[in-house]
Amino acid sequence: MVLEADKNGFDVRIHAIGDASATMIIDAVERAEEACGDKGTRFAIEHTDNLQFEDIARMKRLGINAVLNSGAIYLNGKFYLVV
């Protein structure tokens, strides 16, 4: 779905809770960018929390926006201070 959205010029926002789902989304964005090139599509992961540090670097490289959940910031505040 990410690839088709990117091919057709749609911005993509996907909801993820936890590191495994975020990694899957980042992988899909990487595949879309490899297939389509950088078309200026804006990608965002909604409610990102508990990410792997290497995925944060990948998100930055790919220009994926992190849409934070204020409740998660309250519960996991120390993690967000490290990042």
N, C-alpha and C positions, 0 to 999 in steps of 0.2 A: 504494500500500500504506500509506503514511503517513496519507493522508486516511482510509482505511477503518479503520485502527487507532484513529485519533483519534476518529472517529465512534462507535466501539464501546467507547471507554473504556480501551483498552490503552495502556500506556506503550510507548515506542518507543526501541530502542537499535540503532543501525546502525553497522557497521564501515566506516571510511574510511581510506585511505592517500593522502595528498596533497591539495592544495588544490582541485583540480577536483571530486573526489568529495565533499568537505566542502561546497563551494558548492552542489552539486546537492541534498544533504540539507537544507541550510538553506533553500533555495528551496522544497523540498517541505513543510517545517515551516511556512514562511510561508503557503503556499497552504492548508494544513490549518487554521491559525489563522484565516485570512480566512474560510474556509468554515464552520468550526464555532465560532469564538469561542474564548476562553480557557476550556477545560473542566477545567484542572488536569492535563492529560496531561503526564507527564514525558518529555522527550526527551533522548537522549544520543548523542554521536558517539564511538564507540570508536576508540582509537588515533589520536586527532587529532594531526597534526603538519604542519608546513609550511603553516599557514593564511595566507590573506590578512588583512591587518590590518582591513580593512572587514568581513570575515566574523567576526572576533572580536567586534566591536561588535554585529553582528547576532545572534550567539549569546547575548550578554549580554542584549540587548533581548528576545529570545524565551525566555530562561531555559533554553537548551540546555546541558546539562552536557558538559564535555570530559573524557573518560576517557583519560588520558595513558598512553603506553607508556614505561616506564622506559628501555628501550633507545634510544628516540628522544630522550629527554631527554639521555642521555649523548652521543649523536651530534650533536644540534642544540642543545646547552646554551645557547649564546649567544642563540639565538632566544628561548628561554623566559625568559631574563633580561630581554630587552627588553619582553616582554609583561607 
